[in-house]
Amino acid sequence: MFEYTLKRSRRRKTVAIKVHQQAVTVYAPIGVAKKELESWLLSKTDWINVQITKQSQQLDTRQYPLKNNRVVVFDDVVQLTFAVSNRSHWLLVKNQPVTTLQLSISGRVKHQQLMYQTLLETFLHEQLESYIEMRVNDYCLKMAEALPSSIRIQTYKRRWGSCNRRRELTFNLLLVSAPQYIIDYVIVHELAHLKYLNHSAPFWLRVSEFYPNYKQATKWLKQHGSSLQWVFD
C-alpha cells in the first residue's frame, strides 16, 4: 500500500482521492472501514502512479527556497526543523519560548524540497480548518444561522474568503498566519453573506452586529495582508 493521508468527515458521503505535489490525500466518510477503503485504493494504484509521475515531471523545474526556517501560525512564530525518517510526517512541539514544527520525510522521497512544502501545507491546512470549523459553529449559534453546506480551504492571492448561492464557504489558507481575531472577522463576513450575497447596507449591519470592530479588522488586512507569507516562495 502506498503512503497516503486519510481525512474523514461526517458531512462527506463519498470517497475521493486528491494527488497534489506527489502527495496522496484520501477523503472518506466516518463509517467506511479502513480495510474496505484500502481495498478500493489498491484498485486505483495505476491512476495514482500516473498522477504522481505527471506532477513529478511538472514540478522538477520549480524550487522552494527557505526563508528563516520559520512560519507564523495564528500570529505566533513556529520554528521549522527538517529531518529524514522512515515515513513522512510532521510533529508540533510546544516548548517555551519557541514552538517547533519538525517536518520529517521518508528517505525514499526523490523530491525532498517539494515534500517538505507539502507537509508544511498539510500542517497549516489542518490548523486553520480545525479553528475555522470550531468558530463557524460558534458564530452560527450566535447569529441564528444554519451551518454552511461546506467549508473549504484554498490559497488565493486577492481575497480572504468567499460564499456562493450553494452556501459553500471558502477561506484563504494564508489566514493561518493572521491573529485569530482577524480570522473571526473573515468568518463573520462570510457567514453574513449566507443571508446577504452582496455588500449592501443590511449586510454590513449584520457584520457589525456580530463583529463591531470590523473596520479595524479590514484595515489590518489591508496593511498586513501581504505579509501573511510562509517560508517557501
Sequence and secondary structure as in RCSB ss.txt:
>XXXX:A:sequence
MFEYTLKRSRRRKTVAIKVHQQAVTVYAPIGVAKKELESWLLSKTDWINVQITKQSQQLDTRQYPLKNNRVVVFD
DVVQLTFAVSNRSHWLLVKNQPVTTLQLSISGRVKHQQLMYQTLLETFLHEQLESYIEMRVNDYCLKMAEALPSS
IRIQTYKRRWGSCNRRRELTFNLLLVSAPQYIIDYVIVHELAHLKYLNHSAPFWLRVSEFYPNYKQATKWLKQHG
SSLQWVFD
>XXXX:A:secstr
    EEEEESS  S EEEEETTEEEEEEETTS HHHHHHHHHTTHHHHHHHHHHHHHHHTT    BSTTEEEETT
EEEEEEEEEESS EEEEEE SS EEEEEEEETT S HHHHHHHHHHHHHHHHHHHHHHHHHHHHHHHTT    SE
EEEE  SS SEEE TT EEEEEGGGGGS HHHHHHHHHHHHHHTT SS  HHHHHHHHHH TTHHHHHHHHHHHG
GG   SB 
